[in-house]
Amino acid sequence: MGSKAENQIEQYSGQDFGDKISFTVGVSYMLASSIGLMKGAIEGFPRQFNMPKKLILNNFFNAVGKRTSTYGQAAASASMLYYFVGAGMNLLFEDELADINQLKKNMLCGAISGAVYKSTLGIVPFFVGGIVGGSLIGGLTLLVENFNRRGIVAFEMKF
C-alpha cells in the first residue's frame, strides 16, 4: 500500500491526466478557432471588388488564418493554464477545498487562471482577467450541469 501522496502522484501522472488535458485544450482550441474563422471571414471579405482576384483571395485567406490561429492559441493556452491551476489546487489544497462545492471551485480556479493569464499587462487587466475568468467558467459550469441533467452531455466540469 502506497501513501496518500504516492496515490495522488499516480492519479495525476497516469493516462487520465493526459486524456483530460487533451480534451480540455482540444475542445477550447477548436471552438475558439471556429470563432476566429468567422471573424476572419468577416474581416477578409473584400469591400471593393476592383482589385485583382489573386489579391482578393490573398487578403481573405490572410485575415482568416490570422484570426483563426490567434483565437485558437489564446484559448488553448488559457485552458491549459486553467487545467494546471486546477490540478495544482487539487494536489496542494485538497483538504481546504473539501467543503466547497464544484461551482465555487471552478470559479476560483477560473479567476486565478484569468488573473495569471493577464498578469503581465498590469494590475487592472489582472483583476479584469480574474473577474472574466471566474464568471466565464462559472457560467460554463452551470451550462454543463444543466446539459448533464437533461442528458445532452455525459461529462462534468471538474478538475
Buried (B, 14 or more C-beta within 10 A) or exposed (E): EEEEEEEBEEEEEEEEBEEBBEEBBEBBBEBBBEBBBBBBBEBBEEEEEEEEEEEBEEBBEEBBBBBBEBBBBBBBBBBBBBBBBBBBBBEEEEEEBEEEEEBBBBBBBBBBBBBBBBBEEEEEBBBBBBBBBBBBBBEEBEEBBEEBEEEEEEEEBEB
